[in-house]
């Protein structure tokens, strides 16, 4: 399994600025809970799925299948 940042530097910079502004919570989510703290629960669960490949909700991270 390999997790990498999005190749689009503009997206990475935008999301990172949002994370700073929200104290580490996904800037794409309205609610601020432990489940939406980056790396969010949704993406962690997707990472555990060996058949999943794709981006996290905010497009910051990408998981590649092995």
C-alpha positions, 0 to 999 in steps of 0.5 A: 500500500502506498499513500501519497499527496495529490500531485496537484500542488495547488490543491495540496496548498489549498487543503493545507491552508484549510487545515491550518484554519480549522485546527487540523479538521477536514476543511471540506466538512462542516462538522468538527469531530474526531472523525473529521480530523485529518487523516479522517476516519473515512479515509482510514477505513478506505485505506484498510480496504485492500481493493480501494484506490483513490483520493480522500474526501478533500483530495489531499491524499491518494491511496494506490493499490499494491 
